[in-house]
Amino acid sequence: MRATLIGLGLAALTAGAATAGPLDAYRWRSRVLVLSAPDPDDAALRAQRAALGPMRGGAAERDLVVLEAVGDGAAARALRAHLSLPAGEFRAVLVGKDGGAKLTEAAPIPRQKLFATIDAMPMRRGEIRGR
């Protein structure tokens, strides 16, 4: 199995894994939506990917990147361990710019809920006011 990482090269994650947490490169720069699934054919993973397609503009506006921990590779295991996620089940975790998990779901997160959660964050409200 493999880990698919969107927004960060696998080599960069692997190289930094020994000295830093797998999400440290994003802290204070981006919000991260981590999608964890046992395999690429997981129905919930496919549904979450489909839901993400139409929200690319809104995701970029909110500094949101998506990382996938799919399968049983070293990078996927490291990301799951960092967030205490089960290996055999789908999980979607929204991580704030401060590095803390803000929302964890066992089912795909609808666009409206994802964006509403982000837009309610104090840092995001400050970003909106600053524009």
All heavy atoms as an XYZ file, in Angstrom:
951
protein
N       0.839     -1.189      0.000
C       0.000      0.000      0.000
C       0.883      1.251      0.000
O       2.045      1.198      0.301
C      -0.905      0.016      1.228
C      -1.910     -1.103      1.233
S      -2.865     -1.013     -0.281
C      -4.151     -2.115      0.058
N       0.286      2.396     -0.283
C       1.058      3.612     -0.411
C       0.375      4.760      0.307
O      -0.802      4.687      0.621
C       1.236      3.971     -1.881
C      -0.085      4.306     -2.561
C       0.152      4.602     -4.027
N      -1.094      4.865     -4.705
C      -1.795      5.985     -4.628
N      -1.392      6.960     -3.863
N      -2.909      6.147     -5.300
N       1.121      5.797      0.542
C       0.561      7.030      1.087
C       0.549      8.038     -0.040
O       1.549      8.240     -0.709
C       1.408      7.547      2.229
N      -0.588      8.638     -0.260
C      -0.688      9.687     -1.252
C      -0.744     11.000     -0.502
O      -1.590     11.192      0.355
C      -1.970      9.532     -2.091
O      -1.943      8.260     -2.704
C      -2.071     10.616     -3.138
N       0.164     11.888     -0.807
C       0.215     13.168     -0.129
C       0.007     14.260     -1.153
O       0.753     14.358     -2.122
C       1.555     13.347      0.575
C       1.836     12.269      1.618
C       3.248     12.386      2.113
C       0.860     12.380      2.754
N      -1.005     15.061     -0.954
C      -1.291     16.175     -1.837
C      -0.825     17.433     -1.134
O      -1.236     17.719     -0.023
C      -2.794     16.266     -2.137
C      -3.265     14.969     -2.786
C      -3.106     17.463     -3.020
C      -4.738     14.835     -2.911
N       0.046     18.190     -1.772
C       0.509     19.429     -1.165
C       1.893     19.315     -0.554
O       2.515     20.307     -0.263
N       2.396     18.113     -0.343
C       3.741     17.930      0.194
C       4.298     16.666     -0.407
O       3.661     15.632     -0.381
C       3.704     17.782      1.717
C       5.025     17.519      2.414
C       5.932     18.723      2.309
C       4.799     17.192      3.872
N       5.470     16.737     -0.958
C       6.082     15.565     -1.560
C       6.358     14.497     -0.537
O       6.701     14.773      0.604
N       6.227     13.251     -0.948
C       6.483     12.130     -0.061
C       7.913     12.174      0.464
O       8.159     11.927      1.633
C       6.233     10.820     -0.804
C       6.448      9.529     -0.022
C       5.581      9.517      1.218
C       6.138      8.334     -0.888
N       8.856     12.544     -0.383
C      10.248     12.608      0.047
C      10.433     13.641      1.155
O      11.152     13.410      2.121
C      11.156     12.928     -1.131
N       9.772     14.772      1.019
C       9.889     15.822      2.036
C       9.313     15.345      3.357
O       9.879     15.594      4.416
C       9.186     17.096      1.580
N       8.182     14.636      3.296
C       7.583     14.134      4.521
C       8.491     13.088      5.157
O       8.744     13.116      6.350
C       6.205     13.533      4.245
C       5.490     12.966      5.469
C       5.136     14.086      6.429
C       4.259     12.214      5.061
N       9.005     12.177      4.352
C       9.857     11.119      4.879
C      11.146     11.689      5.455
O      11.581     11.296      6.533
C      10.181     10.098      3.774
O       8.934      9.623      3.249
C      10.972      8.940      4.301
N      11.760     12.647      4.772
C      13.018     13.227      5.239
C      12.831     13.954      6.560
O      13.687     13.899      7.434
C      13.568     14.193      4.186
N      11.709     14.631      6.723
C      11.488     15.390      7.942
C      10.893     14.578      9.066
O      10.838     15.032     10.205
N      10.450     13.366      8.778
C       9.748     12.575      9.777
C      10.618     12.255     10.991
O      10.117     12.159     12.097
C       9.225     11.281      9.149
N      11.911     12.088     10.772
C      12.791     11.719     11.883
C      12.981     12.866     12.858
O      13.213     12.650     14.038
C      14.138     11.269     11.338
N      12.885     14.110     12.379
C      13.165     15.245     13.244
C      11.935     16.074     13.588
O      11.980     16.858     14.518
C      14.198     16.172     12.571
O      13.678     16.601     11.317
C      15.518     15.448     12.369
N      10.857     15.931     12.833
C       9.682     16.758     13.062
C       8.424     15.936     12.861
O       8.451     14.868     12.253
C       9.698     17.939     12.092
N       7.305     16.473     13.357
C       6.026     15.824     13.127
C       5.629     15.968     11.663
O       6.070     16.894     10.982
N       4.788     15.077     11.172
C       4.437     15.088      9.752
C       3.647     16.318      9.304
O       3.549     16.567      8.108
C       3.623     13.806      9.575
C       3.177     13.415     10.931
C       4.186     13.967     11.890
N       3.140     17.098     10.224
C       2.385     18.297      9.851
C       3.120     19.596     10.175
O       2.605     20.686      9.907
C       1.013     18.296     10.538
C       0.096     17.137     10.175
C      -1.191     17.202     10.974
C      -0.195     17.118      8.689
N       4.320     19.497     10.728
C       5.043     20.691     11.157
C       5.307     21.680     10.025
O       5.335     22.891     10.250
C       6.355     20.323     11.841
C       6.143     19.753     13.237
O       4.998     19.758     13.726
O       7.132     19.286     13.835
N       5.502     21.205      8.826
C       5.783     22.099      7.696
C       4.619     23.033      7.390
O       4.800     24.076      6.767
C       6.120     21.281      6.447
N       3.427     22.668      7.849
C       2.231     23.466      7.561
C       1.865     24.444      8.678
O       1.054     25.342      8.469
C       1.041     22.537      7.296
C       1.254     21.701      6.080
C       1.670     20.384      6.179
C       1.080     22.234      4.809
C       1.881     19.618      5.052
C       1.289     21.480      3.675
C       1.686     20.178      3.803
O       1.910     19.427      2.681
N       2.438     24.251      9.849
C       2.047     25.062     11.001
C       2.220     26.548     10.716
O       3.236     26.980     10.207
C       2.857     24.669     12.233
C       2.285     25.332     13.496
C       2.864     24.741     14.718
N       2.390     23.357     14.803
C       2.496     22.616     15.879
N       3.065     23.083     16.956
N       2.052     21.394     15.886
N       1.197     27.291     11.024
C       1.104     28.747     10.865
C       1.039     29.193      9.401
O       0.991     30.374      9.120
C       2.221     29.491     11.604
C       2.276     29.085     13.041
C       3.316     28.479     13.677
C       1.245     29.208     14.021
N       2.995     28.224     14.987
C       1.727     28.666     15.230
C      -0.056     29.726     14.012
C       0.969     28.616     16.398
C      -0.807     29.673     15.176
C      -0.290     29.139     16.347
N       1.018     28.240      8.458
C       0.932     28.579      7.035
C      -0.362     28.117      6.400
O      -0.925     28.815      5.569
C       2.083     27.936      6.267
C       3.424     28.489      6.623
C       4.491     27.915      5.706
N       5.783     28.329      6.194
C       6.728     27.511      6.580
N       6.565     26.223      6.503
N       7.865     27.972      7.037
N      -0.772     26.897      6.754
C      -1.925     26.287      6.088
C      -2.765     25.509      7.075
O      -2.256     25.003      8.078
C      -1.462     25.307      4.998
O      -0.694     25.951      4.023
N      -4.037     25.405      6.734
C      -4.908     24.454      7.414
C      -4.796     23.164      6.606
O      -4.630     23.205      5.390
C      -6.336     24.967      7.426
C      -6.451     26.228      8.261
C      -7.798     26.932      8.083
N      -7.750     28.164      8.844
C      -7.397     29.344      8.335
N      -7.099     29.466      7.066
N      -7.358     30.410      9.104
N      -4.905     22.034      7.267
C      -4.715     20.759      6.588
C      -5.935     19.875      6.808
O      -6.394     19.714      7.942
C      -3.456     20.032      7.114
C      -3.251     18.715      6.381
C      -2.221     20.916      6.992
N      -6.444     19.321      5.725
C      -7.471     18.296      5.811
C      -6.765     16.971      5.546
O      -6.242     16.746      4.450
C      -8.580     18.520      4.783
C      -9.688     17.462      4.798
C     -10.431     17.457      6.139
C     -10.654     17.688      3.644
N      -6.701     16.129      6.568
C      -6.055     14.827      6.445
C      -7.144     13.787      6.181
O      -8.110     13.684      6.940
C      -5.277     14.455      7.724
C      -4.695     13.047      7.616
C      -4.184     15.476      8.002
N      -6.960     13.040      5.104
C      -7.867     11.949      4.764
C      -7.122     10.643      4.981
O      -6.083     10.405      4.359
C      -8.318     12.056      3.311
C      -8.953     13.385      2.910
C      -9.332     13.366      1.442
C     -10.145     13.706      3.786
N      -7.629      9.818      5.869
C      -6.996      8.541      6.179
C      -7.941      7.418      5.779
O      -9.128      7.452      6.104
C      -6.701      8.473      7.682
O      -6.187      7.207      8.031
N      -7.393      6.442      5.056
C      -8.199      5.298      4.627
C      -7.307      4.075      4.498
O      -6.112      4.193      4.216
C      -8.876      5.601      3.292
N      -7.892      2.883      4.672
C      -7.086      1.669      4.586
C      -6.573      1.385      3.176
O      -5.510      0.791      3.021
C      -8.024      0.564      5.069
C      -9.398      1.130      4.965
C      -9.267      2.617      5.070
N      -7.317      1.815      2.149
C      -6.872      1.575      0.774
C      -7.520      2.602     -0.159
O      -8.491      3.261      0.215
C      -7.184      0.141      0.334
C      -8.667     -0.158      0.331
O      -9.394      0.411     -0.516
O      -9.107     -0.964      1.176
N      -6.984      2.738     -1.370
C      -7.487      3.768     -2.287
C      -8.904      3.521     -2.781
O      -9.537      4.433     -3.310
C      -6.497      3.746     -3.454
C      -5.615      2.587     -3.261
C      -5.814      2.055     -1.876
N      -9.415      2.305     -2.611
C     -10.771      1.991     -3.056
C     -11.818      2.217     -1.972
O     -13.005      1.919     -2.186
C     -10.828      0.537     -3.543
C      -9.966      0.321     -4.773
O      -9.892      1.241     -5.615
O      -9.351     -0.761     -4.879
N     -11.425      2.734     -0.824
C     -12.359      2.991      0.272
C     -13.468      3.928     -0.212
O     -13.203      4.995     -0.776
C     -11.600      3.618      1.447
C     -12.491      3.826      2.645
O     -12.612      2.878      3.447
O     -13.059      4.930      2.773
N     -14.728      3.524     -0.008
C     -15.876      4.286     -0.501
C     -15.942      5.688      0.111
O     -16.246      6.658     -0.588
C     -17.168      3.524     -0.226
N     -15.661      5.810      1.389
C     -15.707      7.125      2.040
C     -14.598      8.030      1.502
O     -14.815      9.233      1.303
C     -15.596      6.974      3.558
N     -13.428      7.473      1.256
C     -12.336      8.256      0.678
C     -12.726      8.765     -0.707
O     -12.530      9.941     -1.019
C     -11.061      7.417      0.601
C      -9.864      8.078     -0.088
C      -9.403      9.317      0.689
C      -8.725      7.073     -0.235
N     -13.306      7.900     -1.521
C     -13.739      8.328     -2.858
C     -14.801      9.427     -2.764
O     -14.766     10.398     -3.509
C     -14.249      7.129     -3.655
C     -13.140      6.185     -4.089
C     -13.570      5.180     -5.148
N     -14.911      4.661     -5.040
C     -15.261      3.545     -4.402
N     -14.336      2.810     -3.812
N     -16.517      3.151     -4.367
N     -15.721      9.276     -1.832
C     -16.774     10.287     -1.654
C     -16.188     11.623     -1.198
O     -16.599     12.685     -1.666
C     -17.814      9.790     -0.649
N     -15.211     11.589     -0.284
C     -14.601     12.836      0.187
C     -13.825     13.504     -0.941
O     -13.896     14.720     -1.111
C     -13.679     12.577      1.377
C     -13.094     13.847      1.981
C     -14.138     14.686      2.694
O     -14.562     14.340      3.790
N     -14.554     15.778      2.105
N     -13.104     12.718     -1.726
C     -12.386     13.284     -2.872
C     -13.361     13.960     -3.837
O     -13.090     15.056     -4.335
C     -11.616     12.197     -3.609
C     -10.375     11.722     -2.917
C      -9.799     10.556     -3.680
N      -8.534     10.087     -3.150
C      -8.038      8.886     -3.417
N      -8.679      8.043     -4.202
N      -6.878      8.529     -2.896
N     -14.488     13.300     -4.100
C     -15.487     13.872     -5.010
C     -16.044     15.176     -4.446
O     -16.251     16.142     -5.181
C     -16.610     12.865     -5.266
N     -16.263     15.222     -3.151
C     -16.796     16.437     -2.518
C     -15.781     17.574     -2.563
O     -16.159     18.750     -2.618
C     -17.199     16.141     -1.075
N     -14.503     17.251     -2.540
C     -13.461     18.279     -2.553
C     -13.303     18.929     -3.925
O     -12.884     20.086     -4.011
C     -12.118     17.680     -2.125
C     -11.998     17.275     -0.670
C     -10.696     16.531     -0.429
C     -12.096     18.480      0.243
N     -13.610     18.219     -4.978
C     -13.422     18.735     -6.336
C     -13.997     20.120     -6.564
O     -13.276     21.042     -6.956
N     -15.287     20.320     -6.307
C     -15.886     21.637     -6.582
C     -15.481     22.737     -5.606
O     -15.851     23.884     -5.792
C     -17.389     21.384     -6.485
C     -17.590     19.962     -6.170
C     -16.260     19.321     -5.968
N     -14.739     22.428     -4.572
C     -14.422     23.458     -3.575
C     -12.990     23.961     -3.658
O     -12.512     24.607     -2.750
C     -14.745     22.963     -2.166
C     -13.907     21.824     -1.659
S     -14.174     21.493      0.103
C     -15.373     20.203      0.066
N     -12.320     23.727     -4.752
C     -10.914     24.119     -4.848
C     -10.694     25.612     -4.619
O      -9.768     26.000     -3.932
C     -10.330     23.690     -6.189
C     -10.262     22.179     -6.298
C      -9.218     21.734     -7.285
N      -9.320     20.314     -7.522
C      -8.743     19.390     -6.772
N      -8.039     19.732     -5.734
N      -8.863     18.118     -7.059
N     -11.512     26.475     -5.204
C     -11.354     27.918     -4.999
C     -11.530     28.307     -3.547
O     -10.749     29.076     -2.993
N     -12.557     27.763     -2.909
C     -12.805     28.051     -1.500
C     -11.712     27.498     -0.606
O     -11.369     28.093      0.415
N     -11.145     26.370     -0.992
C     -10.056     25.781     -0.209
C      -8.818     26.660     -0.282
O      -8.165     26.919      0.731
C      -9.755     24.376     -0.712
N      -8.496     27.140     -1.475
C      -7.321     28.002     -1.631
C      -7.499     29.299     -0.845
O      -6.563     29.772     -0.197
C      -7.081     28.305     -3.110
N      -8.693     29.854     -0.879
C      -8.982     31.092     -0.139
C      -8.783     30.911      1.363
O      -8.427     31.844      2.068
C     -10.427     31.504     -0.430
C     -10.912     32.708      0.309
C     -12.386     32.977      0.024
O     -12.812     32.792     -1.118
O     -13.092     33.384      0.968
N      -9.001     29.693      1.837
C      -8.885     29.393      3.267
C      -7.540     28.763      3.626
O      -7.372     28.228      4.713
C     -10.037     28.482      3.673
C     -11.366     29.203      3.639
C     -12.541     28.234      3.760
N     -13.788     28.955      3.815
C     -14.471     29.381      2.741
N     -14.002     29.150      1.523
N     -15.602     30.049      2.881
N      -6.590     28.795      2.717
C      -5.263     28.202      2.951
C      -5.378     26.741      3.358
O      -4.678     26.271      4.256
C      -4.485     28.976      4.027
C      -4.230     30.417      3.648
O      -4.060     30.688      2.452
O      -4.201     31.269      4.550
N      -6.239     26.004      2.676
C      -6.477     24.603      3.001
C      -5.753     23.695      2.017
O      -5.891     23.846      0.807
C      -7.982     24.294      2.950
C      -8.394     22.867      3.275
C      -8.111     22.543      4.742
C      -9.873     22.657      2.968
N      -4.954     22.790      2.547
C      -4.308     21.758      1.742
C      -4.840     20.406      2.203
O      -5.306     20.260      3.335
C      -2.770     21.794      1.838
C      -2.213     23.096      1.294
C      -2.310     21.568      3.254
N      -4.768     19.440      1.321
C      -5.265     18.099      1.614
C      -4.105     17.120      1.585
O      -3.323     17.104      0.632
C      -6.338     17.674      0.584
C      -6.806     16.248      0.850
C      -7.522     18.642      0.607
N      -4.001     16.339      2.638
C      -3.021     15.256      2.702
C      -3.782     13.951      2.826
O      -4.783     13.891      3.545
C      -2.099     15.395      3.908
C      -1.210     16.617      4.009
C      -0.353     16.526      5.264
C      -0.336     16.744      2.787
N      -3.301     12.928      2.166
C      -3.913     11.612      2.264
C      -2.947     10.626      2.890
O      -1.788     10.563      2.500
C      -4.339     11.112      0.887
C      -5.462     11.931      0.280
C      -5.992     11.333     -1.006
O      -5.463     10.284     -1.464
O      -6.946     11.897     -1.555
N      -3.443      9.889      3.848
C      -2.715      8.773      4.451
C      -3.490      7.523      4.048
O      -4.464      7.139      4.695
C      -2.647      8.919      5.964
N      -3.087      6.934      2.929
C      -3.815      5.801      2.366
C      -2.893      4.596      2.339
O      -1.754      4.686      1.871
C      -4.308      6.132      0.938
C      -5.030      4.945      0.326
C      -5.232      7.351      0.965
N      -3.387      3.491      2.845
C      -2.590      2.274      2.842
C      -1.757      2.143      4.097
O      -2.043      2.746      5.132
N      -0.682      1.366      3.973
C       0.115      1.030      5.149
C       1.585      1.422      4.998
O       2.458      0.865      5.648
C       0.005     -0.481      5.426
C       0.515     -0.847      6.802
O       0.321     -0.053      7.745
O       1.142     -1.925      6.929
N       1.875      2.390      4.152
C       3.250      2.845      3.991
C       3.726      3.624      5.214
O       2.938      4.021      6.078
N       5.018      3.866      5.266
C       5.612      4.548      6.414
C       5.040      5.946      6.616
O       4.753      6.357      7.748
C       7.132      4.614      6.248
N       4.863      6.706      5.527
C       4.338      8.067      5.652
C       2.894      8.055      6.148
O       2.511      8.867      6.994
C       4.441      8.795      4.310
N       2.100      7.129      5.637
C       0.704      7.018      6.090
C       0.649      6.638      7.564
O      -0.137      7.203      8.337
C      -0.045      5.994      5.233
N       1.485      5.693      7.963
C       1.519      5.288      9.378
C       1.935      6.449     10.276
O       1.378      6.653     11.356
C       2.460      4.097      9.571
C       1.896      2.785      9.058
C       2.683      1.567      9.532
N       4.124      1.703      9.400
C       4.836      1.314      8.342
N       4.231      0.775      7.306
N       6.147      1.468      8.329
N       2.922      7.227      9.841
C       3.395      8.363     10.644
C       2.297      9.410     10.816
O       2.100      9.936     11.910
C       4.625      8.991      9.987
N       1.591      9.687      9.752
C       0.523     10.680      9.821
C      -0.612     10.191     10.708
O      -1.134     10.933     11.543
C       0.025     10.997      8.408
C      -0.834     12.219      8.211
C      -0.230     13.463      8.846
C      -1.063     12.451      6.722
N      -0.985      8.919     10.561
C      -2.030      8.353     11.424
C      -1.600      8.358     12.880
O      -2.390      8.687     13.771
C      -2.351      6.927     10.992
C      -3.233      6.846      9.797
C      -3.739      5.406      9.628
N      -4.242      5.258      8.296
C      -3.585      4.647      7.304
N      -2.420      4.083      7.517
N      -4.125      4.587      6.108
N      -0.367      7.983     13.149
C       0.118      7.955     14.534
C       0.099      9.353     15.134
O      -0.304      9.536     16.289
C       1.532      7.372     14.586
N       0.501     10.339     14.345
C       0.523     11.725     14.824
C      -0.867     12.188     15.254
O      -1.003     12.928     16.230
C       1.074     12.630     13.726
C       1.166     14.062     14.109
N       2.138     14.542     14.960
C       0.393     15.132     13.773
C       1.957     15.845     15.138
N       0.910     16.222     14.428
N      -1.904     11.740     14.529
C      -3.276     12.164     14.810
C      -4.081     11.105     15.557
O      -5.277     11.278     15.770
C      -3.986     12.526     13.501
C      -3.412     13.730     12.775
C      -4.016     13.856     11.377
C      -3.646     15.004     13.578
N      -3.439     10.001     15.941
C      -4.099      8.892     16.652
C      -5.306      8.358     15.884
O      -6.397      8.204     16.443
C      -4.519      9.325     18.061
O      -3.402      9.747     18.798
N      -5.095      8.067     14.609
C      -6.171      7.580     13.751
C      -6.063      6.071     13.570
O      -4.954      5.540     13.477
C      -6.117      8.255     12.382
C      -6.234      9.778     12.391
C      -6.062     10.326     10.982
C      -7.559     10.207     12.985
N      -7.203      5.374     13.473
C      -7.157      3.932     13.229
C      -6.723      3.646     11.790
O      -7.065      4.381     10.871
C      -8.604      3.494     13.463
C      -9.425      4.711     13.166
C      -8.569      5.884     13.582
N      -5.978      2.570     11.600
C      -5.467      2.234     10.267
C      -6.534      1.629      9.368
O      -6.490      1.801      8.160
C      -4.291      1.261     10.391
N      -7.505      0.955      9.921
C      -8.463      0.208      9.112
C      -9.773      0.910      8.836
O     -10.705      0.289      8.323
N      -9.875      2.199      9.146
C     -11.135      2.924      8.966
C     -10.868      4.290      8.356
O      -9.814      4.875      8.563
C     -11.820      3.128     10.325
C     -12.132      1.853     11.060
C     -12.643      2.131     12.468
O     -13.151      3.240     12.723
O     -12.506      1.234     13.305
N     -11.867      4.811      7.643
C     -11.769      6.161      7.090
C     -11.882      7.199      8.207
O     -12.687      7.045      9.120
C     -12.894      6.411      6.067
C     -12.938      7.839      5.573
C     -12.112      8.250      4.541
C     -13.787      8.776      6.158
C     -12.123      9.559      4.089
C     -13.812     10.087      5.717
C     -12.976     10.471      4.681
N     -11.087      8.236      8.107
C     -11.211      9.406      8.970
C     -10.845     10.637      8.153
O      -9.942     10.594      7.310
C     -10.274      9.349     10.181
C     -10.628      8.339     11.231
C     -11.928      8.680     11.974
N     -12.173      7.786     13.076
C     -12.743      6.594     12.971
N     -13.116      6.131     11.800
N     -12.933      5.846     14.040
N     -11.534     11.728      8.418
C     -11.207     13.039      7.867
C     -10.951     13.941      9.066
O     -11.782     14.034      9.973
C     -12.346     13.581      7.013
N      -9.780     14.585      9.082
C      -9.402     15.427     10.208
C      -8.994     16.794      9.681
O      -8.104     16.903      8.837
C      -8.219     14.822     11.004
C      -7.858     15.713     12.188
C      -8.534     13.415     11.459
N      -9.640     17.836     10.190
C      -9.272     19.205      9.868
C      -8.308     19.693     10.939
O      -8.621     19.680     12.127
C     -10.508     20.106      9.822
C     -10.241     21.593      9.613
C      -9.561     21.842      8.263
C     -11.540     22.376      9.729
N      -7.130     20.098     10.506
C      -6.088     20.586     11.414
C      -5.915     22.079     11.167
O      -5.730     22.510     10.024
C      -4.755     19.839     11.175
C      -3.662     20.377     12.080
C      -4.949     18.340     11.375
N      -5.989     22.870     12.222
C      -5.835     24.313     12.103
C      -4.393     24.727     11.890
O      -3.467     23.927     12.021
N      -4.207     25.998     11.586
C      -2.856     26.522     11.373
C      -1.985     26.381     12.619
O      -0.767     26.332     12.523
C      -2.909     27.989     10.940
C      -3.367     28.163      9.507
C      -3.279     29.618      9.087
C      -3.618     29.781      7.618
N      -3.473     31.190      7.182
N      -2.613     26.283     13.781
C      -1.853     26.109     15.027
C      -1.413     24.669     15.252
O      -0.720     24.367     16.212
C      -2.658     26.614     16.222
C      -3.935     25.809     16.472
O      -4.248     24.879     15.686
O      -4.637     26.123     17.453
N      -1.832     23.765     14.364
C      -1.444     22.368     14.465
C      -2.404     21.494     15.236
O      -2.202     20.288     15.339
N      -3.467     22.070     15.770
C      -4.441     21.297     16.532
C      -5.582     20.783     15.673
O      -6.022     21.456     14.755
N      -6.054     19.568     15.999
C      -7.196     18.990     15.291
C      -8.461     19.751     15.699
O      -8.754     19.894     16.881
C      -7.332     17.518     15.613
N      -9.180     20.253     14.717
C     -10.378     21.061     14.963
C     -11.666     20.293     14.712
O     -12.711     20.632     15.245
C     -10.377     22.311     14.072
C      -9.111     23.137     14.163
C      -8.825     23.589     15.576
C      -7.549     24.432     15.619
N      -7.139     24.738     16.967
N     -11.587     19.274     13.849
C     -12.776     18.505     13.482
C     -12.299     17.142     13.016
O     -11.406     17.052     12.177
C     -13.525     19.224     12.353
C     -14.750     18.560     11.753
C     -15.869     18.457     12.793
C     -15.239     19.349     10.536
N     -12.882     16.082     13.575
C     -12.572     14.722     13.158
C     -13.878     14.009     12.883
O     -14.771     14.005     13.723
C     -11.792     13.958     14.257
O     -10.588     14.674     14.552
C     -11.444     12.548     13.819
N     -13.976     13.413     11.710
C     -15.201     12.722     11.308
C     -14.864     11.340     10.761
O     -13.826     11.152     10.117
C     -15.943     13.519     10.226
C     -16.446     14.867     10.674
C     -17.647     14.800     11.612
O     -18.333     13.761     11.637
O     -17.895     15.783     12.324
N     -15.774     10.384     10.969
C     -15.621      9.039     10.435
C     -16.302      8.903      9.077
O     -16.273      7.837      8.473
C     -16.202      8.012     11.411
N     -16.904      9.979      8.604
C     -17.570     10.016      7.301
C     -17.082     11.263      6.570
O     -16.550     12.186      7.196
C     -19.079     10.070      7.491
N     -17.258     11.306      5.258
C     -16.833     12.505      4.524
C     -17.457     13.776      5.106
O     -18.618     13.775      5.532
C     -17.337     12.239      3.104
C     -17.378     10.750      2.999
C     -17.800     10.277      4.372
N     -16.684     14.837      5.124
C     -17.158     16.119      5.660
C     -17.746     16.924      4.505
O     -17.040     17.209      3.532
C     -16.009     16.910      6.314
C     -15.366     16.091      7.438
C     -16.510     18.252      6.839
C     -14.103     16.717      8.015
N     -19.019     17.308      4.599
C     -19.605     18.139      3.546
C     -18.905     19.497      3.462
O     -18.428     20.029      4.463
C     -21.064     18.316      3.988
C     -21.303     17.260      5.009
C     -19.968     16.962      5.638
N     -18.857     20.042      2.269
C     -18.206     21.324      2.016
C     -18.699     22.410      2.961
O     -17.906     23.149      3.529
C     -18.443     21.751      0.566
C     -17.831     23.096      0.245
C     -18.085     23.526     -1.178
N     -19.279     24.262     -1.442
C     -19.589     25.473     -0.943
N     -18.789     26.049     -0.098
N     -20.684     26.097     -1.275
N     -20.010     22.498      3.147
C     -20.573     23.542      3.993
C     -20.057     23.429      5.429
O     -19.722     24.427      6.055
C     -22.114     23.494      3.989
C     -22.729     23.749      2.646
C     -22.793     22.502      1.749
O     -22.319     21.423      2.089
N     -23.361     22.673      0.563
N     -20.002     22.225      5.955
C     -19.532     22.022      7.329
C     -18.041     22.322      7.435
O     -17.596     22.962      8.388
C     -19.817     20.596      7.782
C     -19.401     20.327      9.215
C     -19.826     18.954      9.670
C     -19.497     18.749     11.130
N     -20.002     17.458     11.621
N     -17.272     21.886      6.451
C     -15.830     22.124      6.456
C     -15.535     23.619      6.433
O     -14.786     24.137      7.266
C     -15.178     21.429      5.261
C     -13.668     21.540      5.136
C     -12.972     20.881      6.316
C     -13.208     20.914      3.824
N     -16.156     24.336      5.498
C     -15.908     25.773      5.380
C     -16.458     26.546      6.571
O     -15.840     27.503      7.029
C     -16.477     26.316      4.075
C     -15.664     25.942      2.855
C     -16.107     26.299      1.601
C     -14.470     25.247      2.943
C     -15.371     25.975      0.466
C     -13.724     24.921      1.824
C     -14.187     25.287      0.571
N     -17.614     26.145      7.094
C     -18.171     26.826      8.268
C     -17.255     26.656      9.480
O     -17.064     27.599     10.258
C     -19.570     26.296      8.578
N     -16.684     25.477      9.638
C     -15.759     25.231     10.748
C     -14.525     26.112     10.611
O     -14.084     26.744     11.574
C     -15.358     23.740     10.798
O     -16.543     22.944     10.946
C     -14.406     23.472     11.949
N     -13.972     26.167      9.399
C     -12.795     27.011      9.168
C     -13.144     28.483      9.392
O     -12.408     29.212     10.064
C     -12.236     26.798      7.749
C     -11.648     25.394      7.625
C     -11.186     27.855      7.409
C     -11.291     24.988      6.210
N     -14.261     28.926      8.828
C     -14.633     30.338      8.912
C     -14.944     30.790     10.337
O     -14.898     31.986     10.632
C     -15.803     30.637      7.984
C     -15.418     30.534      6.511
O     -14.211     30.528      6.194
O     -16.342     30.457      5.669
N     -15.238     29.856     11.232
C     -15.500     30.193     12.632
C     -14.222     30.281     13.463
O     -14.254     30.755     14.604
C     -16.443     29.161     13.242
N     -13.098     29.850     12.908
C     -11.837     29.881     13.645
C     -11.376     31.326     13.841
O     -11.477     32.136     12.911
C     -10.753     29.105     12.882
C     -11.011     27.643     12.772
S      -9.725     26.860     11.736
C     -10.258     25.166     11.787
N     -10.886     31.664     15.015
C     -10.450     33.040     15.269
C      -9.415     33.552     14.261
O      -9.493     34.693     13.809
C      -9.858     32.984     16.679
C     -10.543     31.827     17.324
C     -10.785     30.834     16.217
N      -8.455     32.719     13.894
C      -7.430     33.160     12.951
C      -8.058     33.461     11.581
O      -7.703     34.447     10.933
C      -6.337     32.105     12.814
C      -5.114     32.611     12.062
S      -3.770     31.404     11.997
C      -3.314     31.317     13.716
N      -8.994     32.627     11.165
C      -9.663     32.847      9.880
C     -10.499     34.133      9.927
O     -10.521     34.900      8.969
C     -10.538     31.639      9.520
C     -11.417     31.834      8.306
C     -10.618     31.955      7.032
N     -11.535     32.108      5.905
C     -11.262     32.796      4.817
N     -10.093     33.361      4.669
N     -12.150     32.902      3.867
N     -11.182     34.382     11.028
C     -11.969     35.621     11.141
C     -11.052     36.832     11.021
O     -11.399     37.836     10.388
C     -12.757     35.629     12.441
C     -13.913     34.638     12.413
C     -14.922     34.856     13.527
N     -14.344     35.040     14.837
C     -14.274     34.121     15.771
N     -14.766     32.911     15.566
N     -13.745     34.385     16.943
N      -9.861     36.739     11.602
C      -8.884     37.819     11.474
C      -8.410     37.990     10.041
O      -8.214     39.111      9.572
N      -8.244     36.893      9.317
C      -7.848     36.970      7.915
C      -8.904     37.659      7.084
O      -8.593     38.481      6.221
C      -7.614     35.550      7.359
C      -6.438     34.835      7.968
C      -6.409     33.335      7.669
O      -7.322     32.821      6.983
O      -5.464     32.684      8.133
N     -10.168     37.353      7.380
C     -11.274     37.983      6.631
C     -11.318     39.471      6.917
O     -11.470     40.297      6.011
C     -12.612     37.303      6.996
C     -12.629     35.846      6.476
C     -13.789     38.089      6.424
C     -13.768     35.012      6.985
N     -11.165     39.865      8.187
C     -11.178     41.290      8.551
C     -10.019     42.036      7.940
O     -10.146     43.210      7.599
C     -11.136     41.439     10.077
C     -12.451     41.243     10.761
C     -12.394     41.698     12.215
N     -11.350     41.031     12.979
C     -11.487     39.902     13.660
N     -12.646     39.279     13.656
N     -10.479     39.386     14.330
N      -8.886     41.361      7.772
C      -7.687     42.006      7.252
C      -7.720     42.262      5.757
O      -6.861     42.938      5.221
N      -8.704     41.731      5.067
C      -8.776     41.926      3.599
C      -9.421     43.213      3.231
O     -10.142     43.872      3.717
C      -9.556     40.785      2.977
C      -8.747     39.517      3.030
C      -9.391     38.420      2.290
N      -8.531     37.248      2.460
C      -8.881     36.051      2.155
N     -10.028     35.824      1.627
N      -8.058     35.059      2.336
